[in-house]
Amino acid sequence: MLREKIRGAGKGLALLGALLAPALAFAQNCALCYTQAAGAGPRLIQALRSGILILVFPPMAICIAIAVAAYRKRNRFNAD
């Protein structure tokens, strides 16, 4: 009975966290970064966009590689 209450509370906290996550992510804007980017020329804006892509793709590639490796090894310990 106590375990069911703990699980229910955990699910409620997970739901609350999922509902608040987009609001918290949106609140992470830096005013200084925003004003610098808004007043910058087209070359700096293109550099920012390139920098964002450079920072996004390596972690994404690592996560995909780990998922592919896990998928390939999924039945390794269950084989007879």
C-alpha positions as CSV (number, residue, x, y, z in Angstrom):
1,M,0.0,0.0,0.0
2,L,2.8,2.4,0.9
3,R,4.6,1.5,-2.3
4,E,1.6,2.3,-4.4
5,K,1.4,5.8,-2.7
6,I,5.0,6.4,-3.4
7,R,4.6,5.3,-7.0
8,G,1.6,7.6,-7.3
9,A,3.5,10.5,-5.8
10,G,6.4,9.8,-8.1
11,K,4.2,9.8,-11.2
12,G,2.6,13.0,-10.0
13,L,6.0,14.7,-9.6
14,A,7.1,13.4,-13.0
15,L,3.9,14.9,-14.6
16,L,4.5,18.2,-12.8
17,G,8.1,18.2,-14.0
18,A,7.0,17.5,-17.6
19,L,4.5,20.4,-17.5
20,L,7.0,22.8,-16.0
21,A,10.0,21.9,-18.2
22,P,9.0,24.0,-21.2
23,A,8.4,27.0,-19.0
24,L,11.8,26.6,-17.3
25,A,13.6,26.1,-20.7
26,F,12.0,29.2,-22.1
27,A,13.1,31.2,-19.0
28,Q,16.7,30.5,-19.7
29,N,17.1,33.4,-22.1
30,C,20.0,35.7,-21.3
31,A,19.2,39.4,-21.7
32,L,22.8,40.3,-22.6
33,C,23.0,37.5,-25.3
34,Y,19.7,38.6,-26.7
35,T,20.6,42.3,-27.0
36,Q,24.0,41.4,-28.5
37,A,22.5,39.1,-31.1
38,A,19.7,41.6,-31.9
39,G,22.2,44.4,-32.5
40,A,24.7,42.2,-34.4
41,G,25.2,42.2,-38.1
42,P,24.4,39.3,-40.4
43,R,27.8,37.8,-40.1
44,L,27.6,37.4,-36.4
45,I,24.1,36.0,-36.6
46,Q,25.3,33.4,-39.1
47,A,28.2,32.6,-36.8
48,L,25.8,32.1,-33.9
49,R,23.6,29.8,-36.0
50,S,26.7,27.8,-37.0
51,G,27.8,27.6,-33.4
52,I,24.5,26.3,-32.3
53,L,24.6,23.5,-34.9
54,I,28.2,22.6,-33.9
55,L,27.1,22.3,-30.3
56,V,24.0,20.3,-31.1
57,F,25.2,17.6,-33.6
58,P,28.0,15.9,-31.6
59,P,25.9,15.1,-28.6
60,M,23.0,14.0,-30.9
61,A,25.4,11.7,-32.8
62,I,26.7,10.2,-29.5
63,C,23.2,9.5,-28.3
64,I,22.2,7.9,-31.6
65,A,25.4,5.7,-31.5
66,I,24.7,4.6,-28.0
67,A,21.1,3.7,-29.0
68,V,22.2,1.8,-32.0
69,A,24.8,-0.1,-30.0
70,A,22.2,-0.9,-27.3
71,Y,19.7,-2.1,-30.0
72,R,22.3,-4.4,-31.6
73,K,23.3,-5.9,-28.2
74,R,19.7,-6.2,-26.8
75,N,19.5,-10.0,-27.0
76,R,23.1,-10.8,-26.2
77,F,22.4,-12.1,-22.6
78,N,19.1,-13.7,-23.5
79,A,20.5,-16.1,-26.1
80,D,20.5,-19.8,-25.3
